[in-house]
Amino acid sequence: MIATRVTEFYAKLFLNAKGDNPHVVIDRVGAYEVRLLEIPSTNARGAASLWVELYDRGLRAGVDSCKCKDVVEAIEVTRFFMTHATRLKNEAA
């Protein structure tokens, strides 16, 4: 299920990426979001980097992030961040 969501949201992000730091929320766990971001590259004109971010909505800040070389790696990072968000949510309870 995560693989499907990441792939769908990546396509949506790619098709709609026209603003500053465009992102899509893959899933929410309590106060946390796992986001997919496309950040413009400073090295290559027109190129962008794919990132997955664990974001704390309460603090309005990123907890962790990872640059991914492709969608397959983004799926694995998303799985890791979902598990991490669940742990953080349970620790806060």
N, C-alpha and C positions, 0 to 999 in steps of 0.2 A: 504494500500500500504506500509506503514512504517513497519507493522508487517511482511509482506512478505520479504521485503528487509533485515530487521534485522535477520530474521531466515536464509535466504539464505547466508548472509555474515557471520553469526556465523558458519554455516557449512563449509564455505570456510576457515575461520580463523582456525577452529578446525583441518581441514584436512591439512592445509599448515603451521601450527605454528611450525617452527623449528629454528627461529632466535631470536635475542634479541628484546623484546617488539614488537612482531608482531602486526600489526594493519591493518584494512581495513577501507576505507572511505565509510560510509553509504550514505552521501549526502553532497553537498556543498551549502552554502547560502552566496553569495558574497565572502568576504575574509575568511569566516569561514567554517570549516569542522566539521561534526559530525562523530567521529571515534569509532569503536569497537575494543577493545584491550583485549588481553589475557596476563596477567602478571603472571610469575611463582610465586608460593606461597613459602614462606620461612618456613611455618609450616609443610606442607605435601609433601613428595617426589612425584614428578610427577604431582602434582595438580597445577592448575592455577586458577587465579581469573579473572572474566569477568568484564570489565570496559567499560563505555561509556564516551567519552571525547568530549568536545567542544573545538576546536583548532582554533587559529587565525593564518592564513597562513602569514599575513603581519608581525606580531610580532614574528612568529615562536615559539609560546608558547601556552600552554594550558590555556584556560579561566576558565574552570570548568571541573570536572570529578566526576563520581559516580561509586562505586563498586556495582555490581548487583549480586543478589543471583541466578538468572536464566534468561533465555531468555525473559520471560514475563516481568520481571522488566526492562530488557534492552530495551524493546520496549517502555515502558512508559517513561523511562528516555530519550530515543531518541526523542520522541514526544516533551517533555519539552525543550530539547536542540535545536531542530529545531525552536520552537517558540521563544526561547531566541535569537538564531542567527538572525532570521528575525528582531526582535526588534533592535538588535545591528546594523545590516546593515542599517535599516531605520534611526536610530539616527545619523549614520555617513554621511548620504546623505544630 
